[in-house]
């Protein structure tokens, strides 16, 4: 939410809402080319924007983990990054620089940030022809309020945002916005708004929809209830899927890693499993953008016996305090925040704008066919020998593990999380 500074109790405000939905699992998948048709940006992706997203993602995850060490965590750092990048178009001065620093975009010229994000999104849409990915953005402005045409134009041109004006006093406006969300998430998220308050003058919404299946599905007949050992020392019986096949695999000093591909293998889930003798939180403390890139680069295809649990997680968190710690505090400061680029010169809303809250929620479901994941952000891989070969290594995820879903073509991390208890859907 972006709120207008005012001395009166009846303050005007702007809520910026970013909604990111990624849905995995399908048969007969396809790609939506609407976004890439509207944003024809030829050329290659700037690797700096991918690096920035990776760094921001792990910074965000590690800060969240400090407060939720005993819970399942699941977030979409890419969703949060896109939401803040859209908001960045309205920031100026110290606020703009603080947001750039938090998003790790310091190595990119400010005028290149928008086209770099547009090119990245366009490339993600065409990454794997066997998965479906759609990206939809919209801005909903309150009738009677004028926003800077340049702010609107940048989000339209580079994020393909639809611009709509509604009478926020009309109760049907809530239904109109929720219907847009429902349509662009294929009914997975029917609504995000309960009501519109008198303070709210802008909603900024993004929806991402991804549908895909495992490159090689798990046979449901091989799924068995087995023991999962919790970090607390307790254990539970959970359904464990099992398959032996060729997978990118890496054996680290105190952990194993495996990559499970979707579609043509251009998008994968990466699972990092600390050894039984090691501490899960100690492993997570060593996990950052640099170690992630190092470990992923060492994965090599070999025959692996994989066992992973079926699980469904729900996660939600307010990101205001996290983003302040990561360096964006000025954007939440009613006195110092500068979002002057959202308002035309000479136009006053009765006060200045500042972000009051950023909220994130996500859900993921993993089964024999693939993965279903959704996120909401409010601003919301051999040789012949004559002897008997040794048995393949086993990757049995029967204890807490970290996982991430990554587009391998662009190296963009779309989702990441931890599974402490696969039988717990909602840790909140």
FENZILIN-V187038 format. One record per backbone hydrogen bond with DSSP energy under -0.5 kcal/mol. NH is the residue of the N-H (numbers start at 1). CO is the residue of the C=O. E is the energy in kcal/mol with one decimal. If there is no record, write none. Layout:
nh=NH co=CO e=E
nh=NH co=CO e=E
//
This chain:
nh=2 co=14 e=-4.8
nh=3 co=1 e=-0.5
nh=3 co=354 e=-5.3
nh=4 co=12 e=-1.7
nh=5 co=352 e=-4.4
nh=11 co=9 e=-1.9
nh=13 co=199 e=-4.0
nh=14 co=2 e=-5.9
nh=15 co=202 e=-1.2
nh=16 co=14 e=-0.5
nh=17 co=15 e=-0.6
nh=17 co=379 e=-0.9
nh=18 co=377 e=-1.8
nh=19 co=17 e=-0.5
nh=20 co=18 e=-0.6
nh=21 co=19 e=-0.5
nh=24 co=22 e=-0.5
nh=25 co=212 e=-1.5
nh=32 co=133 e=-1.0
nh=33 co=31 e=-0.6
nh=37 co=33 e=-2.1
nh=38 co=34 e=-1.6
nh=39 co=35 e=-1.6
nh=41 co=39 e=-1.8
nh=42 co=40 e=-0.7
nh=47 co=45 e=-0.7
nh=49 co=46 e=-1.4
nh=50 co=46 e=-1.0
nh=51 co=47 e=-2.6
nh=52 co=48 e=-2.3
nh=53 co=49 e=-1.9
nh=54 co=50 e=-2.3
nh=55 co=51 e=-2.6
nh=56 co=52 e=-2.8
nh=57 co=53 e=-2.4
nh=58 co=54 e=-2.2
nh=59 co=55 e=-2.4
nh=60 co=56 e=-2.8
nh=61 co=57 e=-2.6
nh=62 co=58 e=-2.7
nh=63 co=59 e=-1.8
nh=64 co=60 e=-2.3
nh=65 co=61 e=-2.5
nh=66 co=62 e=-0.8
nh=66 co=63 e=-0.5
nh=67 co=63 e=-0.5
nh=67 co=64 e=-1.3
nh=68 co=64 e=-1.3
nh=71 co=68 e=-1.3
nh=73 co=418 e=-1.4
nh=75 co=416 e=-2.5
nh=77 co=75 e=-0.5
nh=78 co=414 e=-0.7
nh=80 co=76 e=-1.9
nh=81 co=77 e=-2.6
nh=82 co=78 e=-2.5
nh=83 co=79 e=-2.2
nh=84 co=80 e=-2.4
nh=85 co=81 e=-2.3
nh=86 co=82 e=-2.2
nh=87 co=83 e=-1.9
nh=88 co=84 e=-2.2
nh=89 co=85 e=-0.6
nh=89 co=86 e=-0.9
nh=90 co=87 e=-2.3
nh=91 co=88 e=-1.5
nh=92 co=338 e=-2.3
nh=95 co=92 e=-1.0
nh=96 co=92 e=-1.2
nh=97 co=93 e=-2.0
nh=98 co=94 e=-2.4
nh=99 co=95 e=-2.1
nh=100 co=96 e=-2.3
nh=101 co=97 e=-2.6
nh=102 co=98 e=-2.3
nh=103 co=99 e=-2.3
nh=104 co=101 e=-1.1
nh=105 co=100 e=-2.8
nh=108 co=105 e=-1.9
nh=112 co=109 e=-2.1
nh=113 co=109 e=-0.8
nh=113 co=110 e=-0.7
nh=114 co=110 e=-0.5
nh=116 co=112 e=-2.3
nh=117 co=113 e=-2.3
nh=118 co=114 e=-2.5
nh=119 co=115 e=-2.6
nh=120 co=116 e=-2.2
nh=121 co=117 e=-2.6
nh=122 co=118 e=-2.5
nh=123 co=119 e=-2.4
nh=124 co=120 e=-2.4
nh=125 co=121 e=-1.7
nh=126 co=122 e=-0.8
nh=126 co=123 e=-0.6
nh=127 co=124 e=-1.1
nh=131 co=128 e=-1.7
nh=132 co=211 e=-2.7
nh=133 co=131 e=-0.5
nh=134 co=209 e=-2.8
nh=136 co=207 e=-3.2
nh=137 co=160 e=-0.6
nh=138 co=205 e=-3.0
nh=139 co=162 e=-3.6
nh=140 co=203 e=-3.2
nh=141 co=139 e=-0.6
nh=141 co=164 e=-2.9
nh=142 co=201 e=-2.5
nh=143 co=166 e=-2.7
nh=145 co=142 e=-1.8
nh=148 co=342 e=-3.0
nh=152 co=148 e=-2.1
nh=153 co=149 e=-2.9
nh=154 co=150 e=-2.2
nh=155 co=151 e=-1.5
nh=156 co=152 e=-1.8
nh=157 co=153 e=-3.2
nh=158 co=154 e=-2.3
nh=159 co=155 e=-0.9
nh=160 co=156 e=-0.8
nh=161 co=155 e=-2.0
nh=162 co=137 e=-2.5
nh=164 co=139 e=-2.6
nh=164 co=162 e=-0.5
nh=166 co=141 e=-2.4
nh=168 co=166 e=-1.2
nh=170 co=167 e=-2.1
nh=171 co=169 e=-0.6
nh=173 co=170 e=-2.4
nh=174 co=171 e=-0.9
nh=175 co=171 e=-0.8
nh=176 co=172 e=-2.4
nh=177 co=173 e=-2.3
nh=178 co=174 e=-2.5
nh=179 co=175 e=-2.4
nh=180 co=176 e=-1.6
nh=181 co=177 e=-2.0
nh=182 co=178 e=-2.7
nh=183 co=179 e=-2.6
nh=184 co=180 e=-2.4
nh=185 co=181 e=-0.9
nh=186 co=183 e=-1.1
nh=187 co=182 e=-3.0
nh=188 co=185 e=-2.2
nh=190 co=188 e=-0.5
nh=197 co=195 e=-0.5
nh=200 co=197 e=-1.0
nh=201 co=13 e=-1.4
nh=203 co=140 e=-2.4
nh=205 co=138 e=-3.2
nh=205 co=203 e=-0.5
nh=207 co=136 e=-3.9
nh=209 co=134 e=-2.9
nh=211 co=132 e=-2.9
nh=214 co=369 e=-2.7
nh=215 co=261 e=-3.0
nh=218 co=368 e=-2.2
nh=220 co=218 e=-0.6
nh=222 co=219 e=-2.3
nh=223 co=220 e=-1.5
nh=224 co=240 e=-1.9
nh=226 co=238 e=-3.0
nh=228 co=236 e=-3.2
nh=229 co=398 e=-3.5
nh=230 co=228 e=-0.7
nh=230 co=234 e=-2.3
nh=233 co=230 e=-1.6
nh=236 co=228 e=-2.2
nh=238 co=226 e=-3.0
nh=238 co=236 e=-0.6
nh=240 co=224 e=-3.5
nh=241 co=239 e=-0.5
nh=241 co=308 e=-3.1
nh=243 co=306 e=-2.3
nh=245 co=304 e=-2.1
nh=247 co=245 e=-0.7
nh=247 co=302 e=-2.4
nh=248 co=259 e=-0.6
nh=249 co=300 e=-2.1
nh=250 co=257 e=-2.4
nh=252 co=250 e=-0.7
nh=252 co=255 e=-2.3
nh=256 co=273 e=-2.3
nh=257 co=250 e=-2.5
nh=258 co=271 e=-1.9
nh=259 co=248 e=-2.1
nh=260 co=269 e=-3.3
nh=261 co=259 e=-0.6
nh=262 co=267 e=-3.2
nh=263 co=213 e=-2.2
nh=265 co=262 e=-3.1
nh=267 co=262 e=-0.7
nh=268 co=406 e=-2.3
nh=269 co=260 e=-2.6
nh=270 co=404 e=-3.4
nh=271 co=258 e=-2.6
nh=272 co=402 e=-3.1
nh=273 co=256 e=-3.1
nh=273 co=271 e=-0.5
nh=274 co=272 e=-0.6
nh=275 co=254 e=-2.9
nh=278 co=275 e=-1.2
nh=283 co=279 e=-2.0
nh=284 co=280 e=-2.3
nh=285 co=281 e=-1.8
nh=286 co=282 e=-0.7
nh=286 co=283 e=-1.3
nh=287 co=284 e=-1.4
nh=288 co=286 e=-0.7
nh=292 co=288 e=-2.7
nh=293 co=289 e=-2.0
nh=294 co=290 e=-2.0
nh=295 co=291 e=-2.8
nh=296 co=292 e=-2.6
nh=297 co=293 e=-1.7
nh=298 co=294 e=-0.5
nh=298 co=295 e=-1.2
nh=299 co=296 e=-1.2
nh=300 co=249 e=-2.2
nh=301 co=381 e=-1.2
nh=302 co=247 e=-2.0
nh=304 co=245 e=-3.1
nh=305 co=393 e=-2.6
nh=306 co=243 e=-3.4
nh=306 co=304 e=-0.8
nh=307 co=395 e=-2.9
nh=308 co=241 e=-1.5
nh=310 co=239 e=-2.6
nh=311 co=366 e=-1.3
nh=312 co=422 e=-0.8
nh=313 co=364 e=-2.7
nh=314 co=425 e=-3.2
nh=315 co=362 e=-3.0
nh=317 co=360 e=-3.3
nh=319 co=317 e=-0.5
nh=319 co=358 e=-3.5
nh=320 co=358 e=-0.7
nh=323 co=319 e=-2.9
nh=324 co=320 e=-1.8
nh=325 co=321 e=-2.2
nh=326 co=322 e=-1.8
nh=327 co=324 e=-1.4
nh=328 co=323 e=-2.8
nh=329 co=324 e=-0.7
nh=331 co=328 e=-1.4
nh=332 co=328 e=-0.5
nh=332 co=329 e=-1.6
nh=333 co=330 e=-1.2
nh=334 co=332 e=-0.6
nh=337 co=333 e=-2.5
nh=341 co=90 e=-1.1
nh=342 co=90 e=-0.7
nh=342 co=339 e=-1.8
nh=343 co=340 e=-1.3
nh=347 co=344 e=-2.1
nh=349 co=351 e=-0.6
nh=354 co=3 e=-1.6
nh=355 co=331 e=-2.7
nh=356 co=1 e=-4.6
nh=357 co=1 e=-1.0
nh=359 co=378 e=-1.7
nh=360 co=317 e=-3.1
nh=361 co=376 e=-3.4
nh=362 co=315 e=-3.5
nh=363 co=374 e=-3.2
nh=364 co=313 e=-2.2
nh=365 co=372 e=-3.5
nh=366 co=311 e=-3.1
nh=367 co=370 e=-2.4
nh=372 co=365 e=-3.2
nh=373 co=22 e=-0.5
nh=374 co=363 e=-3.5
nh=375 co=20 e=-1.4
nh=376 co=361 e=-4.7
nh=377 co=18 e=-2.1
nh=377 co=380 e=-3.5
nh=378 co=359 e=-4.5
nh=378 co=380 e=-1.7
nh=379 co=377 e=-0.5
nh=393 co=303 e=-0.7
nh=395 co=305 e=-3.3
nh=396 co=394 e=-0.6
nh=397 co=307 e=-3.0
nh=397 co=395 e=-0.8
nh=398 co=396 e=-2.2
nh=400 co=229 e=-0.6
nh=401 co=419 e=-1.5
nh=402 co=272 e=-2.2
nh=403 co=417 e=-2.7
nh=404 co=270 e=-2.1
nh=405 co=415 e=-1.9
nh=406 co=268 e=-2.7
nh=406 co=404 e=-0.5
nh=407 co=412 e=-3.0
nh=408 co=266 e=-2.5
nh=408 co=406 e=-0.8
nh=409 co=266 e=-1.0
nh=411 co=407 e=-2.0
nh=412 co=407 e=-0.7
nh=414 co=405 e=-2.4
nh=414 co=412 e=-0.7
nh=415 co=405 e=-1.6
nh=416 co=75 e=-2.0
nh=417 co=403 e=-2.5
nh=418 co=73 e=-2.0
nh=419 co=401 e=-2.9
nh=420 co=418 e=-0.6
nh=424 co=421 e=-1.8
nh=425 co=423 e=-0.8
nh=427 co=314 e=-1.1
nh=427 co=425 e=-0.5
//
